[in-house]
Amino acid sequence: MNLFGAPIPAPTAEHLAIAKISVVILSLLFVPYISILSGTVLFSLGFVYRGHKEERPFFLRFARDLVNTFIHWGSGIVLGILPVFTLMVCFAQILWGSEVAITRFFTWTLVFIAAAVILAQFYKKTFAAGEEESYLQYFLGLATLGALTLGGFAFVSTVTVATFPEKWPLITTFIPLTYDWNMLARFTHFTVAGLAMTGAAIVFFFINWMGGKEDLDAEYREYVRKFGGGVALGFGILQTLFYLWYLGTLPEFAKSWSVYHIGIAGIATLLLVSYLLYALLSKANTGLGVPVFILFLVFFFLVSYGENQARENALVYQNYALAKKAAEIEAEIEARRAEKAPGGGETADIAKGEEIYNTRCIACH
């Protein structure tokens, strides 16, 4: 397996364990960020259009605040581009020696996400330049959404393909296309969950984070609470259905009781989030924005962890082959160490050690 033309060495047992843990952690960084970025661009475009159509500067301000809050170069690179590159390296280790061109698939994901991050910065500049409602702004916004959609599709299909080893020889496209209902269910859930996460992030970062944004009057604050909370609640309930669809369409050899237990924990988390969001909306308790945002992150972690468990179930033969290869590598390392050791790798012997001491060491001591 190659990475940008350079061959990737076979992983040791330690490297493989680190790669699998890293996939869960990096997914927890990448997926929420891309979700919020997609929702930000979508909602800001909608509010720009509505603000001009209804001639209400209030909506234009909200669109501008959304963009200024969630679109930044630093977060785009650290949470968007770098995780994809690192995930590519991790999956190259996990699927080393297999028939799937995982690095090629991740390369296209990286291209789409990098393009989306760059386009998002140009889209943000149209607000600073006072170009609201311009064709350029709409074009850049839609182009960013398009790149994010392609990047999200490429990411989901690439990650999901690991649970379908029997389909690896059949995939010849530059990214895995819709090869199973499970992939379609996962991408739909990815999209809906992203909108729910965006709603929770709006409430958290506008009202709760570091005391909330400055200069928020009562009307603006109330609208943020209702809009963000309503979006999070509506799409949060909807994503539960798609999450169940995803779990139900997993291939048989990827299913296990542990996968179902993690899924039940995820659904219970969503039910708790829905209850808190209902209280946030009905009782105007904006302080609930903090636990809601944290619980959404917990849910994303459970999804990532459950996917990892399903992937482990599906890759049982791949893991066996890698374990065998890792054992061979360890044996080679031990053999080289033995050859370099004093005595050319001969077995340690008390009598021989005493002989060396009497003939060499005693000359100085």
Secondary structure as the mmCIF struct_conf table of DSSP 4:
data_model
#
loop_
_struct_conf.conf_type_id
_struct_conf.id
_struct_conf.beg_label_comp_id
_struct_conf.beg_label_asym_id
_struct_conf.beg_label_seq_id
_struct_conf.end_label_comp_id
_struct_conf.end_label_asym_id
_struct_conf.end_label_seq_id
STRN STRN1 ASN A 2 LEU A 3
TURN_TY1_P TURN_TY1_P1 PHE A 4 GLY A 5
STRN STRN2 ALA A 6 PRO A 7
HELX_LH_PP_P HELX_LH_PP_P1 ILE A 8 THR A 12
HELX_RH_AL_P HELX_RH_AL_P1 ALA A 13 LYS A 53
TURN_TY1_P TURN_TY1_P2 GLU A 54 GLU A 55
HELX_RH_AL_P HELX_RH_AL_P2 PRO A 57 PHE A 70
HELX_RH_AL_P HELX_RH_AL_P3 TRP A 73 SER A 75
HELX_RH_PI_P HELX_RH_PI_P1 GLY A 76 ILE A 81
HELX_RH_AL_P HELX_RH_AL_P4 LEU A 82 ILE A 94
TURN_TY1_P TURN_TY1_P3 LEU A 95 GLY A 97
BEND BEND1 SER A 98 VAL A 100
HELX_RH_AL_P HELX_RH_AL_P5 ILE A 102 ALA A 128
TURN_TY1_P TURN_TY1_P4 ALA A 129 GLY A 130
TURN_TY1_P TURN_TY1_P5 GLU A 132 GLU A 133
HELX_RH_AL_P HELX_RH_AL_P6 TYR A 135 THR A 160
HELX_RH_3T_P HELX_RH_3T_P1 VAL A 161 THR A 163
HELX_RH_3T_P HELX_RH_3T_P2 PRO A 165 LEU A 170
BEND BEND2 THR A 173 ILE A 175
BEND BEND3 THR A 178 THR A 178
BEND BEND4 ASP A 180 ASP A 180
HELX_RH_AL_P HELX_RH_AL_P7 TRP A 181 VAL A 203
HELX_RH_PI_P HELX_RH_PI_P2 PHE A 204 ASN A 208
HELX_RH_3T_P HELX_RH_3T_P3 TRP A 209 GLY A 211
TURN_TY1_P TURN_TY1_P6 GLU A 214 ASP A 215
HELX_RH_AL_P HELX_RH_AL_P8 ALA A 218 GLY A 248
TURN_TY1_P TURN_TY1_P7 THR A 249 THR A 249
BEND BEND5 LEU A 250 LEU A 250
HELX_RH_3T_P HELX_RH_3T_P4 GLU A 252 ALA A 254
HELX_RH_AL_P HELX_RH_AL_P9 TRP A 257 SER A 282
BEND BEND6 LYS A 283 LYS A 283
HELX_RH_3T_P HELX_RH_3T_P5 THR A 286 LEU A 288
HELX_RH_AL_P HELX_RH_AL_P10 GLY A 289 ALA A 314
TURN_TY1_P TURN_TY1_P8 LEU A 315 LEU A 315
HELX_RH_AL_P HELX_RH_AL_P11 VAL A 316 LYS A 340
BEND BEND7 ALA A 341 ALA A 341
TURN_TY1_P TURN_TY1_P9 PRO A 342 GLY A 345
HELX_LH_PP_P HELX_LH_PP_P2 GLU A 346 ALA A 348
HELX_RH_AL_P HELX_RH_AL_P12 ILE A 350 THR A 359
TURN_TY1_P TURN_TY1_P10 ARG A 360 ARG A 360
HELX_RH_3T_P HELX_RH_3T_P6 CYS A 361 ALA A 363
TURN_TY1_P TURN_TY1_P11 CYS A 364 CYS A 364
#
